Amino acid sequence: MLSESRARERHAAGVPLVLVRAHADTHDIDALALSDGLLTRQGARTSHAAVVARQLGKVCLVGCDALVIDEAERSIRFGTTVLSEGDLVTIDGNDGAIYGGEMRVEERVPHELVARLARLAADEA
């Protein structure tokens, strides 16, 4: 979503959303709180927007040079891929990838970690 008002509409409808900005400012906090993630053209991994987003538990990609935001057309572009505001976009905070559409999320918990935690819990009992 490119604006707080549209983010509110989408959130009220129960639809996932990613807040997209050229750069995030402190006045974006309300829209960020409603979103599932933040994507900005400018910024760095330790920029204020990135730190705040991560503290809110949001996926955050900042400093995406390939991102072109067209406010007039209410769209974003990455190379030849154009997405209209409201189209689903998936951002991967682990590898920095951006996907048009919804991606399947797979959570993996290492078996070694689960076993170690079970041993620690047993030792505490």
PyMOL commands that set and color helices and strands:
alter all, ss='L'
color gray80, all
select helices_A, chain A and resi 4-12+26-34+48-55+111-124
alter helices_A, ss='H'
color red, helices_A
select strands_A, chain A and resi 18-21+37-40+59-61+67-70+75-78+81-84+89-91+98-100
alter strands_A, ss='S'
color yellow, strands_A
deselect
rebuild
show_as cartoon
